[in-house]
Amino acid sequence: MKLLRRRIRYHIGQMSGRRRRMLNFGVFVACALAILIIATIVIYHIYDVNLEAPSTSQKSQIVIIKSGESVNAIADQLHNARLIKSAWSFEWYVRAQGVRGNLEAGTYSFTPSQDVESIVSTLTQGRVATKLVTILPGQRLDQIRSTLINDGFTPASVDAALQPGQYASLPALADKPAGANLEGLLYPDSFQKDANTNPKQIISESLQEMGNHLTPSLQAAFASEGLTTYQGIILASIVEQEVSKPSDQAQAAQVFLSRLKANMPLGSDVTAYYGSIVAGQAPSLTYDSPYNTLIHTGLPPTPISNVNEQALNAVAHPANTNWLYFVTGDNGTTYFETTAQQHQQDTINYCHKLCSQ
């Protein structure tokens, strides 16, 4: 009997231990779930608060959204301008609404009193600021012409305003070859327009802004790389078209400068496309024009688009590297290499869609 009682007590003890462990595990799970629920509630509360307007200020700010700019870049720009409370909340909202691909490029006027919903609605509907003419970075002269016409100027007045001879005294044209047009010389910015504004005023303001960016120190930096000011603008326009990240632009500029010094073709697809387009042809890598740097050595005869400050500085202050090749992959990352074999492998690995165009 004593042995039986011991065994019974033993089994009861085991069962009690299991119950305690199960109870402890249940308490742990309940606590973990409670913490998770509370954390989720807190995160969503913070998210909701961050969607609210940053302040009650009615002071408007101009924001330029570039074509193809990512949601992350737009969020950072709005946050840096203190037009939204949080970049990540803006990104979450855009993704939750399913409008990532609907944010339109252009010039917008926002105030800190607007909430994220209002800002996103404006961006997706393309309600650009009125009384502003925007010349975007990376535009060809024919695209700028179309922009001005779409802003209400007549084609005849725009064509007259784009004749370079009337601006000969402006610093931006000081190094322009005779016979060259204004390609690459119109600085991207937004300009005020009212009922009395004519396109010549817009062009003049843009050229003056370009002159302001062509500082003596910038021109001296171009010269140290063996470039005239106009040649620096040409190379900056290629860099502008090839890559968008400032760090990548400095490395791309180094690649092109190294190739120039080695008398190698620049090998830039965007110059070949430009040459075919301005000749009235479909974009082509094989069309033989003075702009096709896949075929011809040296710089093309003119810039291939306008440029911003980042591209100018990239050429003036290239990266200290020894790359000779680069390709931008479908994921937006630019891969730099020193040999043609490595470059070809990068193209095979990372550039399927873009490199097949």
VEXGU-433660 format. One record per residue: x, y, z negated of N, C-alpha, C in turn; residue number from 1. Coordinates in steps of 0.05 Angstrom, whole numbers, plus 5000, padded with zeros to 4 digits. Atoms other than C-alpha are relative to their C-alpha. Example, Ala and Ser with C-alpha at 12.3 -4.5 7.8 and 13.67 -1.06 7.14 Angstrom:
! residues 2
<<5018,4976,5000>,<5246,4910,4844>,<5018,5024,5000>,1>
<<4984,4976,5001>,<5273,4979,4857>,<4985,5022,4986>,2>
! end
This chain:
! residues 357
<<5017,4976,5000>,<5000,5000,5000>,<5017,5025,5000>,1>
<<4982,4977,5001>,<5056,5048,4984>,<5011,5006,5027>,2>
<<4989,4997,4973>,<5087,5036,5052>,<4980,5011,5019>,3>
<<5021,4990,4982>,<5021,5048,5086>,<4995,5029,4995>,4>
<<5004,4972,5006>,<5011,5113,5048>,<5022,5018,5011>,5>
<<4978,4985,4989>,<5080,5136,5068>,<4997,5005,5030>,6>
<<5003,4998,4971>,<5066,5121,5141>,<4977,5020,5007>,7>
<<5022,4981,4995>,<5000,5158,5138>,<5009,5029,4996>,8>
<<4990,4972,5005>,<5033,5219,5106>,<5019,5008,5022>,9>
<<4981,4994,4979>,<5088,5215,5159>,<4986,5009,5025>,10>
<<5015,4993,4975>,<5038,5216,5217>,<4985,5026,4997>,11>
<<5014,4975,5004>,<4998,5271,5185>,<5020,5024,5001>,12>
<<4979,4979,4999>,<5063,5311,5177>,<5007,5006,5029>,13>
<<4993,4996,4972>,<5080,5299,5250>,<4978,5016,5014>,14>
<<5022,4986,4988>,<5011,5322,5272>,<4999,5029,4992>,15>
<<5000,4972,5009>,<5016,5384,5229>,<5022,5015,5013>,16>
<<4978,4986,4986>,<5084,5400,5260>,<4993,5007,5028>,17>
<<5008,4994,4972>,<5056,5394,5330>,<4980,5023,5001>,18>
<<5020,4978,5001>,<4997,5438,5311>,<5014,5027,4995>,19>
<<4986,4975,5005>,<5044,5490,5283>,<5015,5010,5024>,20>
<<4986,4991,4976>,<5087,5489,5345>,<4981,5010,5022>,21>
<<5020,4991,4980>,<5026,5494,5390>,<4989,5027,4992>,22>
<<5011,4974,5009>,<4999,5550,5347>,<5020,5022,5005>,23>
<<4979,4980,4995>,<5066,5586,5350>,<5002,5007,5029>,24>
<<4998,4995,4972>,<5069,5577,5425>,<4976,5016,5010>,25>
<<5024,4985,4993>,<4998,5602,5432>,<5002,5029,4992>,26>
<<4996,4973,5009>,<5015,5663,5391>,<5019,5015,5018>,27>
<<4980,4988,4983>,<5076,5675,5434>,<4988,5008,5027>,28>
<<5013,4995,4974>,<5036,5670,5499>,<4981,5024,4997>,29>
<<5019,4978,5004>,<4982,5716,5471>,<5014,5026,4998>,30>
<<4984,4975,5003>,<5034,5767,5451>,<5012,5009,5026>,31>
<<4988,4993,4975>,<5069,5764,5518>,<4979,5011,5019>,32>
<<5021,4989,4983>,<5003,5773,5555>,<4991,5027,4991>,33>
<<5008,4973,5010>,<4984,5831,5510>,<5020,5021,5008>,34>
<<4979,4981,4992>,<5051,5864,5523>,<4999,5006,5030>,35>
<<5002,4996,4971>,<5043,5853,5598>,<4977,5017,5007>,36>
<<5024,4984,4995>,<4973,5881,5597>,<5005,5030,4992>,37>
<<4995,4972,5010>,<4995,5942,5556>,<5020,5014,5019>,38>
<<4980,4988,4982>,<5056,5953,5602>,<4987,5007,5027>,39>
<<5014,4995,4975>,<5011,5948,5664>,<4983,5025,4997>,40>
<<5018,4977,5005>,<4962,5998,5634>,<5017,5025,4999>,41>
<<4983,4976,5003>,<5019,6046,5616>,<5011,5008,5027>,42>
<<4988,4994,4973>,<5051,6040,5686>,<4979,5013,5018>,43>
<<5021,4989,4983>,<4985,6053,5721>,<4991,5028,4990>,44>
<<5006,4974,5010>,<4971,6111,5674>,<5020,5021,5009>,45>
<<4979,4983,4991>,<5038,6141,5691>,<4997,5006,5030>,46>
<<5005,4997,4971>,<5024,6128,5765>,<4978,5020,5006>,47>
<<5022,4982,4995>,<4957,6163,5761>,<5007,5029,4993>,48>
<<4992,4973,5009>,<4986,6222,5723>,<5018,5013,5021>,49>
<<4982,4990,4980>,<5041,6228,5776>,<4987,5008,5026>,50>
<<5015,4992,4975>,<4989,6234,5831>,<4987,5027,4998>,51>
<<5012,4974,5004>,<4964,6298,5800>,<5018,5022,5010>,52>
<<4985,4977,4991>,<4986,6367,5823>,<5022,5007,4979>,53>
<<4979,4994,5019>,<5053,6388,5792>,<4994,5025,4983>,54>
<<5006,4975,5015>,<5026,6457,5772>,<4976,5013,5013>,55>
<<5022,4985,4989>,<4973,6508,5786>,<5009,5022,5019>,56>
<<4988,4980,4983>,<5020,6551,5828>,<4988,4999,5028>,57>
<<5011,4998,4973>,<4990,6575,5894>,<5021,5010,5020>,58>
<<4979,4992,4983>,<5057,6594,5923>,<5006,4979,5021>,59>
<<4997,5019,4979>,<5062,6560,5991>,<5030,4995,5007>,60>
<<4973,5008,4991>,<5125,6523,6014>,<4998,4986,5027>,61>
<<4999,5012,4973>,<5143,6503,6085>,<5016,4974,4998>,62>
<<4987,5026,4999>,<5161,6429,6094>,<5000,4990,5029>,63>
<<4997,5010,4973>,<5187,6402,6160>,<5004,4969,4998>,64>
<<4998,5030,4999>,<5174,6327,6171>,<5010,4993,5028>,65>
<<4988,5007,4974>,<5219,6300,6226>,<4987,4975,5011>,66>
<<5011,5023,4987>,<5196,6250,6277>,<5015,4975,4991>,67>
<<4988,5025,5009>,<5209,6179,6252>,<5011,4999,4972>,68>
<<4990,4999,5028>,<5225,6201,6181>,<4986,4980,4983>,69>
<<5011,5021,5017>,<5214,6146,6130>,<4983,5012,4977>,70>
<<5017,4992,5023>,<5163,6149,6073>,<5018,5008,4977>,71>
<<4981,4995,5022>,<5222,6147,6024>,<5012,5028,5004>,72>
<<4988,4974,4995>,<5254,6208,6057>,<4980,5023,4996>,73>
<<5021,4980,5003>,<5188,6246,6059>,<4995,5004,4970>,74>
<<5005,4998,5029>,<5176,6230,5985>,<5022,5015,4986>,75>
<<4977,4986,5012>,<5246,6254,5966>,<4999,5030,5006>,76>
<<5001,4972,4992>,<5237,6318,6005>,<4978,5015,4984>,77>
<<5022,4987,5015>,<5170,6334,5972>,<5007,5002,4970>,78>
<<4993,4999,5029>,<5197,6316,5903>,<5022,5021,4995>,79>
<<4979,4980,5003>,<5260,6359,5913>,<4988,5028,5001>,80>
<<5013,4974,4998>,<5214,6417,5932>,<4980,5005,4977>,81>
<<5018,4998,5023>,<5174,6404,5868>,<4971,5003,5008>,82>
<<5028,5000,4990>,<5110,6393,5908>,<4986,4975,4991>,83>
<<5012,5024,5012>,<5099,6324,5877>,<5015,4994,4974>,84>
<<4987,5006,5026>,<5115,6297,5807>,<5020,4977,5003>,85>
<<4983,5024,4998>,<5145,6231,5829>,<5001,4990,5028>,86>
<<4996,5011,4973>,<5174,6203,5893>,<4988,4972,5002>,87>
<<5009,5028,4999>,<5158,6131,5875>,<4969,4998,5000>,88>
<<5030,5000,5000>,<5085,6147,5859>,<4989,5008,5027>,89>
<<5009,4992,4973>,<5078,6182,5926>,<5003,4976,5019>,90>
<<4996,5024,4983>,<5108,6120,5961>,<4979,4979,4995>,91>
<<5020,5020,5007>,<5062,6073,5923>,<4972,5007,5011>,92>
<<5026,4991,4991>,<5001,6115,5941>,<4998,4996,5030>,93>
<<5001,5002,4971>,<5019,6117,6015>,<4997,4971,5008>,94>
<<5002,5028,4994>,<5029,6042,6016>,<4973,4988,4993>,95>
<<5026,5010,5008>,<4966,6028,5977>,<4977,5009,5018>,96>
<<5020,4990,4981>,<4926,6070,6026>,<5004,4989,5028>,97>
<<4995,5012,4974>,<4957,6033,6085>,<5005,5021,5022>,98>
<<4996,4978,4980>,<4979,6098,6120>,<5029,5005,5005>,99>
<<4971,4996,4996>,<5055,6088,6123>,<5006,5010,5028>,100>
<<4994,4993,4972>,<5054,6093,6199>,<4984,5024,5010>,101>
<<5018,4979,4991>,<5004,6151,6201>,<5009,5028,4992>,102>
<<4990,4973,5008>,<5046,6208,6171>,<5013,5013,5024>,103>
<<4993,4987,4975>,<5055,6257,6228>,<5022,5021,4995>,104>
<<4979,4980,5001>,<5117,6299,6242>,<4989,5028,5005>,105>
<<5009,4973,4995>,<5111,6374,6242>,<5008,5018,4977>,106>
<<4996,4980,5021>,<5114,6436,6199>,<4975,5004,4984>,107>
<<5023,4999,5018>,<5068,6438,6139>,<5004,5021,4978>,108>
<<5000,4981,5022>,<5050,6489,6086>,<4986,4987,4976>,109>
<<5011,5013,5024>,<5039,6459,6016>,<5004,5019,4976>,110>
<<4996,4985,5025>,<5030,6489,5947>,<5002,4979,4977>,111>
<<4998,5018,5023>,<5047,6457,5879>,<4973,4993,4987>,112>
<<5027,5005,5012>,<4972,6460,5862>,<4986,4977,5015>,113>
<<5012,5022,4985>,<4958,6404,5913>,<5008,4973,4987>,114>
<<4992,5027,5010>,<4955,6332,5888>,<5009,4983,5024>,115>
<<4989,5018,4979>,<4984,6273,5926>,<4979,4993,5021>,116>
<<5022,5007,4981>,<4917,6254,5957>,<4997,5021,5021>,117>
<<5003,4978,4981>,<4911,6323,5988>,<5023,5002,5019>,118>
<<4976,4998,4983>,<4983,6323,6014>,<5000,4978,5021>,119>
<<5000,5022,4982>,<4977,6254,6044>,<4978,5003,5022>,120>
<<5022,4995,4981>,<4910,6273,6076>,<5009,5020,5022>,121>
<<4990,4980,4981>,<4943,6334,6108>,<5020,4987,5020>,122>
<<4979,5012,4984>,<5002,6292,6133>,<4988,4980,5020>,123>
<<5011,5021,4982>,<4959,6236,6163>,<4982,5013,5021>,124>
<<5017,4986,4980>,<4912,6285,6198>,<5016,5020,5017>,125>
<<4984,4982,4984>,<4970,6326,6225>,<4992,5029,4998>,126>
<<5009,4972,5003>,<4943,6392,6197>,<5024,5017,4995>,127>
<<4976,4985,5003>,<5006,6430,6211>,<4994,5029,4994>,128>
<<5003,4972,5008>,<5016,6501,6186>,<4994,5017,5024>,129>
<<5006,4982,4978>,<4986,6554,6230>,<5020,5024,4999>,130>
<<4983,4977,4997>,<5024,6615,6254>,<5030,4994,4996>,131>
<<4972,5008,5001>,<5089,6576,6256>,<5006,4984,5026>,132>
<<4989,5015,4977>,<5129,6551,6316>,<5024,4984,4990>,133>
<<4979,5017,5011>,<5173,6492,6298>,<5016,4987,5023>,134>
<<4982,5014,4982>,<5233,6470,6338>,<5013,4978,4982>,135>
<<4990,5022,5016>,<5250,6401,6311>,<5029,4992,5008>,136>
<<4973,5009,4993>,<5321,6372,6307>,<4999,4978,5021>,137>
<<4997,5021,4981>,<5344,6327,6363>,<4982,5002,5025>,138>
<<5017,4996,4977>,<5299,6357,6417>,<5016,5010,5024>,139>
<<4989,4990,4975>,<5319,6366,6490>,<4987,5027,5006>,140>
<<5010,4974,4993>,<5308,6433,6522>,<4972,4998,5013>,141>
<<5026,5003,4988>,<5249,6407,6563>,<4979,4994,4978>,142>
<<5019,5005,5022>,<5217,6382,6498>,<4994,5025,4985>,143>
<<5005,4974,5013>,<5226,6450,6466>,<4982,5017,5017>,144>
<<5017,4985,4982>,<5195,6481,6527>,<4971,4991,4997>,145>
<<5027,5010,5004>,<5134,6436,6518>,<4988,5008,4973>,146>
<<5009,4991,5027>,<5131,6454,6444>,<4990,5028,5001>,147>
<<5007,4972,4998>,<5128,6528,6460>,<4974,5003,5016>,148>
<<5025,4999,4984>,<5074,6517,6513>,<4976,4990,4984>,149>
<<5022,5010,5017>,<5033,6475,6465>,<4993,5019,4977>,150>
<<5005,4980,5021>,<5039,6531,6414>,<4986,5025,5011>,151>
<<5016,4979,4989>,<5001,6577,6462>,<5013,5019,5019>,152>
<<4986,4983,4981>,<5054,6610,6504>,<4996,4990,5029>,153>
<<5004,5008,4972>,<5045,6609,6580>,<5026,4987,5011>,154>
<<4976,5012,4988>,<5092,6565,6621>,<5019,5021,5013>,155>
<<4984,4980,4987>,<5116,6626,6660>,<5016,5016,4979>,156>
<<4987,4984,5021>,<5133,6665,6596>,<5022,4984,4986>,157>
<<4980,5018,5013>,<5170,6605,6566>,<5024,4997,5019>,158>
<<4978,5003,4981>,<5210,6594,6630>,<5017,5025,5001>,159>
<<4985,4975,5000>,<5230,6667,6630>,<5016,5003,4975>,160>
<<4986,4997,5025>,<5249,6665,6557>,<5024,4981,4998>,161>
<<4978,5019,5001>,<5295,6605,6569>,<5023,5006,5019>,162>
<<4977,4992,4983>,<5339,6641,6618>,<5022,5011,4983>,163>
<<4979,4993,5020>,<5406,6647,6582>,<5013,5027,5004>,164>
<<4985,4975,4996>,<5432,6711,6614>,<4992,5022,4982>,165>
<<5010,4978,5017>,<5389,6756,6570>,<5010,4998,4971>,166>
<<4990,5003,5028>,<5422,6729,6507>,<5031,4999,4999>,167>
<<4970,5003,4997>,<5495,6735,6530>,<5015,5012,4977>,168>
<<4986,4986,5021>,<5513,6781,6473>,<4999,4985,4973>,169>
<<5003,5014,5025>,<5493,6731,6419>,<5023,4981,4996>,170>
<<4976,5017,5005>,<5550,6692,6385>,<4996,4971,5008>,171>
<<5004,5028,4994>,<5518,6625,6398>,<5007,4993,5029>,172>
<<4995,5005,4971>,<5530,6634,6473>,<5029,5008,5007>,173>
<<4973,4989,4994>,<5602,6660,6466>,<5017,4980,5015>,174>
<<4983,5021,4988>,<5632,6593,6488>,<4986,4984,5021>,175>
<<5016,5015,4980>,<5578,6571,6536>,<5012,5003,5028>,176>
<<4989,4998,4972>,<5605,6554,6606>,<4980,5015,5018>,177>
<<5017,4987,4981>,<5579,6596,6663>,<4982,4980,5015>,178>
<<5018,5018,4986>,<5518,6564,6694>,<4986,4980,4982>,179>
<<5013,5019,5018>,<5500,6522,6634>,<4975,5013,4988>,180>
<<5024,4989,5012>,<5430,6530,6605>,<5002,5000,4969>,181>
<<5000,4998,5029>,<5410,6534,6532>,<4998,4973,4986>,182>
<<5001,5027,5012>,<5411,6459,6520>,<5019,4999,4977>,183>
<<4984,5004,5024>,<5436,6445,6450>,<5005,5025,4983>,184>
<<4993,4975,5014>,<5440,6518,6429>,<4978,5012,4984>,185>
<<5023,4990,5016>,<5371,6528,6399>,<4999,4985,4974>,186>
<<4999,5013,5026>,<5375,6515,6325>,<4972,4992,4991>,187>
<<5026,5009,5010>,<5318,6474,6295>,<4991,5014,4975>,188>
<<5011,4986,5023>,<5274,6514,6248>,<4971,5007,5006>,189>
<<5027,4991,4996>,<5205,6543,6239>,<5000,5031,5002>,190>
<<5000,4971,4995>,<5190,6613,6265>,<4971,5010,4999>,191>
<<5026,4988,5002>,<5132,6659,6250>,<4989,5009,5028>,192>
<<5012,4992,4975>,<5083,6672,6307>,<4973,5014,4994>,193>
<<5026,4987,5001>,<5026,6722,6311>,<4991,5008,5028>,194>
<<5012,4994,4974>,<4984,6751,6367>,<5019,5016,5017>,195>
<<4982,4983,4985>,<5041,6798,6388>,<5027,4986,5006>,196>
<<4974,5013,4997>,<5098,6747,6387>,<5002,4988,5029>,197>
<<4996,5012,4974>,<5127,6727,6454>,<5023,4979,4997>,198>
<<4981,5022,5003>,<5171,6665,6467>,<5029,5010,5000>,199>
<<4972,4990,5001>,<5233,6708,6478>,<5009,5006,4972>,200>
<<4993,4994,5028>,<5230,6729,6405>,<5006,4974,4985>,201>
<<4994,5026,5013>,<5227,6656,6383>,<5027,4989,5009>,202>
<<4974,5010,4990>,<5286,6637,6428>,<5022,5016,4988>,203>
<<4979,4983,5011>,<5326,6696,6404>,<5005,4994,4971>,204>
<<4996,5006,5028>,<5314,6680,6331>,<5014,4973,4996>,205>
<<4988,5027,5001>,<5333,6607,6343>,<5030,5002,5007>,206>
<<4972,4996,4992>,<5398,6628,6378>,<5016,5015,4978>,207>
<<4987,4986,5022>,<5414,6676,6322>,<5006,4982,4977>,208>
<<4996,5019,5022>,<5404,6621,6271>,<5023,4980,5007>,209>
<<4978,5017,4991>,<5451,6577,6312>,<5027,5014,4996>,210>
<<4976,4985,5004>,<5502,6632,6311>,<5008,5002,4971>,211>
<<4994,4999,5029>,<5496,6636,6235>,<5014,4975,4991>,212>
<<4988,5025,5008>,<5515,6563,6230>,<5027,4995,5013>,213>
<<4974,5004,4988>,<5574,6568,6277>,<5020,5019,4987>,214>
<<4982,4982,5016>,<5617,6600,6223>,<5029,4998,5009>,215>
<<4971,5002,4993>,<5691,6615,6232>,<5013,4975,4990>,216>
<<4988,5024,5011>,<5708,6558,6186>,<4992,4975,5016>,217>
<<5010,5023,4984>,<5665,6509,6227>,<5015,5000,5027>,218>
<<4986,4999,4974>,<5697,6533,6292>,<5029,4992,4997>,219>
<<4972,5008,5006>,<5766,6525,6261>,<5003,4970,4996>,220>
<<5000,5029,5004>,<5749,6454,6240>,<4997,4986,5027>,221>
<<5003,5012,4973>,<5726,6439,6312>,<5028,5001,5014>,222>
<<4974,4996,4987>,<5793,6467,6337>,<5020,4980,4990>,223>
<<4980,5019,5012>,<5832,6422,6289>,<4995,4972,5011>,224>
<<5005,5026,4987>,<5798,6363,6323>,<5004,5001,5030>,225>
<<4995,4997,4971>,<5818,6389,6392>,<4976,5007,5016>,226>
<<5025,4993,4987>,<5749,6415,6409>,<4995,5030,5001>,227>
<<5010,4973,5000>,<5723,6482,6432>,<4973,5000,4985>,228>
<<5026,4998,5014>,<5660,6507,6397>,<4978,4986,5016>,229>
<<5021,5013,4983>,<5617,6485,6456>,<5003,4970,5001>,230>
<<4995,5029,5000>,<5650,6417,6458>,<4992,4988,4973>,231>
<<5009,5010,5027>,<5637,6410,6383>,<4970,4997,5000>,232>
<<5029,5001,4998>,<5563,6424,6397>,<4992,4976,5017>,233>
<<5006,5023,4983>,<5563,6372,6453>,<5002,4974,4984>,234>
<<4996,5024,5016>,<5592,6319,6407>,<4980,4997,4977>,235>
<<5020,5000,5022>,<5546,6339,6350>,<4972,4991,5010>,236>
<<5026,5008,4989>,<5486,6329,6396>,<4999,4970,5005>,237>
<<4999,5029,4996>,<5509,6258,6412>,<4997,4986,4972>,238>
<<5002,5011,5027>,<5518,6244,6338>,<4972,5002,4989>,239>
<<5028,4995,5008>,<5449,6274,6324>,<4982,4979,5010>,240>
<<5018,5020,4987>,<5417,6225,6372>,<5007,4972,4992>,241>
<<4991,5027,5005>,<5458,6164,6353>,<4993,4990,4972>,242>
<<5004,5009,5027>,<5451,6162,6277>,<4988,5023,4984>,243>
<<5014,4979,5016>,<5411,6199,6223>,<5012,5004,4973>,244>
<<4989,4997,5027>,<5445,6186,6156>,<5026,5018,5001>,245>
<<4976,4983,4999>,<5497,6241,6140>,<5026,4984,4998>,246>
<<4975,5016,5002>,<5549,6189,6118>,<5006,4985,5025>,247>
<<4996,5014,4974>,<5538,6150,6182>,<5008,5019,5022>,248>
<<4993,4980,4980>,<5542,6213,6223>,<5029,5007,5000>,249>
<<4972,4994,5003>,<5611,6229,6196>,<5017,4977,5011>,250>
<<4986,5023,4989>,<5634,6158,6214>,<4997,4998,5030>,251>
<<5005,5001,4971>,<5602,6160,6283>,<5017,5022,5014>,252>
<<4983,4979,4988>,<5637,6227,6296>,<5029,4991,5001>,253>
<<4972,5010,5000>,<5703,6195,6277>,<5004,4980,5023>,254>
<<4998,5019,4978>,<5689,6138,6326>,<5003,5014,5027>,255>
<<4999,4986,4975>,<5676,6186,6383>,<5026,5016,5004>,256>
<<4975,4985,4998>,<5736,6230,6367>,<5023,4981,5005>,257>
<<4979,5019,4995>,<5781,6169,6364>,<5000,4990,5029>,258>
<<5002,5009,4973>,<5755,6146,6431>,<5009,5022,5020>,259>
<<4991,4978,4983>,<5766,6215,6462>,<5030,5001,5000>,260>
<<4971,4997,5002>,<5837,6217,6437>,<5014,4976,5014>,261>
<<4988,5024,4987>,<5850,6146,6465>,<4992,4998,5029>,262>
<<5010,4999,4972>,<5818,6165,6532>,<4982,4976,5006>,263>
<<5020,5021,4996>,<5765,6112,6522>,<4973,5012,5005>,264>
<<5028,4989,4997>,<5693,6122,6546>,<4987,5001,4972>,265>
<<5014,4998,5026>,<5649,6145,6489>,<4981,4976,4996>,266>
<<5017,5023,5001>,<5602,6088,6506>,<4974,5005,4986>,267>
<<5025,4993,5014>,<5540,6124,6481>,<4976,4996,5018>,268>
<<5024,5005,4985>,<5473,6098,6505>,<4983,5025,5004>,269>
<<5018,4977,4999>,<5438,6163,6489>,<5008,5020,5021>,270>
<<4992,4982,4978>,<5480,6203,6538>,<4991,4989,5027>,271>
<<5009,5012,4975>,<5464,6154,6593>,<4970,5004,5004>,272>
<<5028,4995,4999>,<5390,6159,6577>,<4994,5029,5008>,273>
<<5004,4972,4995>,<5394,6235,6577>,<5005,5006,5030>,274>
<<4994,4994,4972>,<5427,6237,6646>,<4979,4990,5019>,275>
<<5021,5010,4983>,<5373,6194,6677>,<4974,5016,4997>,276>
<<5025,4986,5005>,<5316,6232,6644>,<5001,5028,5013>,277>
<<5000,4973,4989>,<5339,6302,6665>,<5002,4999,5031>,278>
<<4999,5003,4971>,<5349,6275,6736>,<4972,4991,5010>,279>
<<5027,5008,4992>,<5275,6256,6736>,<4997,4970,5004>,280>
<<5001,5029,4997>,<5289,6181,6731>,<4990,4988,4973>,281>
<<5007,5014,5024>,<5264,6130,6681>,<5026,4997,4983>,282>
<<4976,5003,5017>,<5311,6123,6620>,<5016,4975,5009>,283>
<<4984,5022,4990>,<5368,6079,6644>,<5029,5002,4990>,284>
<<4972,5002,5008>,<5437,6056,6620>,<5018,4999,5024>,285>
<<4983,5005,4976>,<5461,6044,6691>,<4999,5024,5020>,286>
<<5002,4977,4982>,<5440,6110,6725>,<5026,5015,4998>,287>
<<4974,4987,4999>,<5505,6142,6747>,<4997,5031,5001>,288>
<<5000,4970,5002>,<5507,6215,6724>,<5024,5009,4984>,289>
<<4977,4990,5016>,<5561,6259,6693>,<4996,4996,4970>,290>
<<5006,5004,5029>,<5526,6245,6626>,<5003,4971,4991>,291>
<<4999,5028,5007>,<5534,6170,6629>,<5028,4993,4989>,292>
<<4974,5006,5013>,<5591,6158,6579>,<5006,4971,4998>,293>
<<4993,5028,4998>,<5585,6084,6589>,<5017,4995,5025>,294>
<<4986,5002,4974>,<5615,6096,6658>,<5024,5019,5000>,295>
<<4980,4979,4998>,<5655,6161,6652>,<5013,5006,4973>,296>
<<4986,4992,5024>,<5708,6182,6602>,<4995,5030,4994>,297>
<<5003,4972,5008>,<5707,6248,6565>,<4972,5006,4991>,298>
<<5026,4990,5009>,<5649,6289,6540>,<4981,5005,5024>,299>
<<5018,4992,4979>,<5586,6300,6581>,<5002,5030,5004>,300>
<<4996,4971,4994>,<5581,6370,6613>,<4986,5019,4981>,301>
<<5015,4983,5018>,<5530,6397,6563>,<4990,4984,4976>,302>
<<5014,5016,5022>,<5496,6378,6497>,<4977,4985,5012>,303>
<<5023,5016,4991>,<5440,6327,6503>,<4976,5006,4983>,304>
<<5023,4992,5016>,<5395,6358,6450>,<5010,5022,4981>,305>
<<4991,4981,5020>,<5395,6411,6396>,<5010,4984,4975>,306>
<<4986,5013,5023>,<5431,6397,6330>,<4993,5014,4975>,307>
<<5004,4987,5026>,<5424,6410,6256>,<5027,5003,4987>,308>
<<4975,4995,5014>,<5476,6429,6205>,<5015,4975,4993>,309>
<<4987,5025,5007>,<5490,6358,6185>,<5017,4989,5023>,310>
<<4985,5010,4977>,<5511,6337,6255>,<5024,5018,5006>,311>
<<4978,4982,4996>,<5554,6399,6263>,<5023,4994,4981>,312>
<<4980,5005,5020>,<5589,6385,6198>,<5014,4973,5003>,313>
<<4988,5026,4995>,<5599,6312,6216>,<5022,5001,5020>,314>
<<4979,4997,4980>,<5639,6331,6277>,<5023,5017,4990>,315>
<<4979,4983,5011>,<5677,6386,6240>,<5016,4986,4979>,316>
<<4987,5014,5022>,<5693,6339,6183>,<4995,4970,5002>,317>
<<5006,5029,4997>,<5693,6267,6208>,<5011,4983,4978>,318>
<<4990,5019,5021>,<5704,6208,6162>,<5029,4992,5006>,319>
<<4972,5008,4997>,<5775,6185,6150>,<5001,4969,5002>,320>
<<5001,5029,4995>,<5767,6115,6180>,<5013,4994,5027>,321>
<<4987,5008,4975>,<5794,6076,6239>,<4981,4984,5018>,322>
<<5020,5014,4983>,<5729,6050,6270>,<5003,5009,5029>,323>
<<5002,4993,4971>,<5723,6047,6346>,<4973,4992,5012>,324>
<<5026,5009,4990>,<5654,6016,6352>,<4979,5002,4978>,325>
<<5022,5002,5019>,<5586,6020,6319>,<4974,4993,5015>,326>
<<5027,5005,4990>,<5515,5996,6330>,<4980,5003,4977>,327>
<<5022,4998,5020>,<5451,6013,6293>,<4981,4977,5004>,328>
<<5017,5024,4999>,<5411,5951,6277>,<4971,5007,4999>,329>
<<5029,4996,5001>,<5336,5942,6280>,<4991,5008,4972>,330>
<<5007,4992,5027>,<5336,5952,6204>,<5008,5028,4992>,331>
<<4992,4973,5005>,<5364,6022,6211>,<5028,5003,4989>,332>
<<4972,4999,5010>,<5433,6004,6183>,<5019,5002,5024>,333>
<<4979,4998,4980>,<5493,6025,6224>,<5024,4984,4992>,334>
<<4978,5018,5005>,<5549,5975,6230>,<5025,5010,5016>,335>
<<4975,4990,4987>,<5620,6000,6244>,<5021,4978,5001>,336>
<<4980,5020,4996>,<5677,5957,6270>,<5025,5012,5014>,337>
<<4975,4991,4987>,<5749,5963,6296>,<5005,4985,5026>,338>
<<4994,5015,4975>,<5746,5910,6351>,<4974,4996,5015>,339>
<<5023,5005,4983>,<5700,5897,6410>,<4986,4974,4993>,340>
<<5011,5026,5008>,<5691,5825,6387>,<4982,5002,4976>,341>
<<5016,4996,5024>,<5666,5846,6318>,<4974,5015,5007>,342>
<<5022,4983,4992>,<5621,5898,6350>,<4979,4983,5015>,343>
<<5018,5017,4986>,<5591,5846,6397>,<4985,4981,4982>,344>
<<5012,5018,5019>,<5577,5800,6339>,<4979,5015,4984>,345>
<<5020,4984,5015>,<5542,5856,6301>,<4975,5005,5018>,346>
<<5023,4996,4982>,<5499,5870,6362>,<4983,4975,5002>,347>
<<5014,5025,4999>,<5480,5796,6366>,<4984,4995,4974>,348>
<<5012,5006,5026>,<5465,5792,6292>,<4978,5019,4992>,349>
<<5017,4980,5012>,<5429,5857,6278>,<4983,5016,5020>,350>
<<5014,4982,4981>,<5406,5892,6342>,<4986,4984,5022>,351>
<<5015,5015,4981>,<5353,5853,6379>,<4980,5018,5016>,352>
<<5020,4983,4988>,<5295,5901,6392>,<5012,5025,5012>,353>
<<4989,4975,4991>,<5334,5966,6397>,<5019,4997,5024>,354>
<<4979,5003,4980>,<5390,5939,6440>,<4989,4988,5026>,355>
<<5012,5011,4976>,<5341,5907,6489>,<4985,5021,5016>,356>
<<5016,4979,4987>,<5308,5973,6506>,<5016,5012,5024>,357>
! end
